[in-house]
Amino acid sequence: MASRPMTAWDKMAAWSRRNLPTREAMERSRMLRPVAHRVLAPELWRFTRRSVPRGVALGMVAGILFPVGQIAIAALIALPFRANVPVAALVTFITNPLTTPFILFAAYQIGAWLLRSNAAAVAQPVAEAATGWLQWLRDAGPNLILGLLVITVVSALVGYGAAALGWRLWIARKWKTRHERD
């Protein structure tokens, strides 16, 4: 039987398998040790049509809103929502040193647009001392926070929808290949 070429779905699945956090890695985490018995519950590690989109959405929330400890936070907020813990942890990598500046810039622009703020606060902290930085933070803070909230909600909804659609397409493909074999 000839092997078929790898599709984009196959490559994405292989990358995910390589990068998904393992139960053992989560068990060794100092931040998760107090709640490890809950985070490591088997039902939170099963890949189901409901838990995977929840994990994607919660991973987006943790990845965008929290600058530190994103994987642990994603694992913790996955508990009450019965979301897939490894997927939530993996999706937090949406923010990394390459994407974070773009996300923050877009968040500031969205917040400034929604609040109708025209203050040119983006370049000020580079040129000014610590007191100027605090002034910039006071001026730009509301724009940035509102923009981050908007980006978080939109990306969580889009991520949930894309994961749910991807799950349906994956199952449909499996059924199609099963029926073609019969």
N, C-alpha and C positions, 0 to 999 in steps of 0.2 A: 504494500500500500504506500503510495507516494505521499510525502508530507507536503502540506500546503504552505505557501509563503506566510510569514507573520504579518498580520494586519495591525493597524494602529491600536485596536483594542487589545490584541495580544501583547504588543510592546508595552502599553500602559499597564496591563495586568502584571507583566513581569517586573516592571519598575516598581509597582506598588508592593509586590511580594518581597522584593529586595529591601525596600525602605520602611515597611510597616514595622512599628515597634513590637517586640515579642512580649509575651506574658512575663517571661523571665526578666527582661529589661525593666518592665514596669514594677515588678516585684522588688527589684534592687533599688528603685528610686527612693531616696530619703524623703522627698516631698510627699510621696504617696503612701509611705509606710503606715501612717495611722489609719488610712482607709483602704489599704490594699485588699483586705478581705471582700470589700464591696466592689472595688474597681476590677478585681480579677474574677468576678462571678462569671461563670461560663456563658450565661445568656447575653452578656454584654460583649462577647467576643464572637458571636455567631453573625454571619453575613446573611441578613434577611432583607426582603424588599422594603421593610419599614425602618430597620435600624441603620442601614447604610445611608440613606438620604438625611436622616436625623444627624448622623455622625458628620456628614459633610457640612451641614448647616452650622452645627455647633463648633466644628473645627474652624470654620470661617469666622465665627464670632470671637473665639478665643485668639485666633491668629491675628486679627485686625485690632481688636480692642485692648489686648494685654501685651505690653512690650516684653515682659519677662515671665518665664515659667509657663509658656503657652501650652506645652504638651500636658503638664500636670493639671492645668486649669481646664483644658479640654476634656481630660479624663474625668475630672471631678464633676463638671457640668453635664457630662454624658450620663451620669448615674440617674438623676431623677427623670430624665427624658427617655431612658432605656435605649440610648443610641449606641452604635458600634464604637467601642473605645479605640481600637487601632485606626479606624478610618478618621475619627475625630482628631486623633493625634497626628496622623499623616497630613491632613489638610491644613494644619497650622503652618506647614512649610510654605504656604502661599505668601507669607511675609518672610523675607530674608533680607540680607544687606543690599541686594540689588533692587528689590521691589519696594522696600519701605519708603525710600525718598519719594518715589512716584506716588505712592498711596497717600503720604502726608501732604504732598503738594496738591494732589487732586482733592483731598479732604478740605484743605484750606480754601481752595478755589470754590468748591461747592458750598461750604459754609458761608464764605463771603458773599456769594451770589444769593443764597437763601436769606441771609440777614441784611442784604443790601449794604454791605460794608465795603467801602472803597479805600480803606487804609492800606498804604503800601508797606506792609509789615514784613514781607518775606525776606528782604535783604538787610534789615536793620540790625539783627543781633550780631552779624559778622563785623560790623563797623563800630559797635558801641561796647562800653564796658558792662560790668555786671548789673548796674542799676538800669542801664538801657535794655538789657536782656530781660529783666523783670518787667519793665514797661512793655516791651514787645510781647511777652507772654500774656500779660493782662489784656493787651489789645487783640492779639491773634487767638487767644485761647477759646473764646466762644465760637469763632469761625471753625477752628480746627476740630473742636469737640463735636459740633453739629455735623460737620462734614464726615467725620469718622463714623458717627452713628448712622448717617444716611448710607455711606458705603457699606457698612456692616450689614445693615438690614437688606439692602439690595443684593449684595453678594451672597448672603445666607439664603435668600429666597431663590436666586438664580442657581446657586449650588444645589439646593434641595431639589428644584425642578429638573436640573440636568442629571443629577444622580438617579432620580426616580425614572426619568426617561431612558437613561442609559441602562438601568436595570431591566426595564421592559424590553428594550431592543436586544439586550444580551440573552434574555430568556426566549424571546421570539427566534433569535438566531439558533439557539440550542434546539428548540422544537423543530425548526426547519431542517436542520441537519439530521435530526433523529428521524424525521419522516422521509427524508431523501434516502436514508440507509435502508428503510423498510420496503 
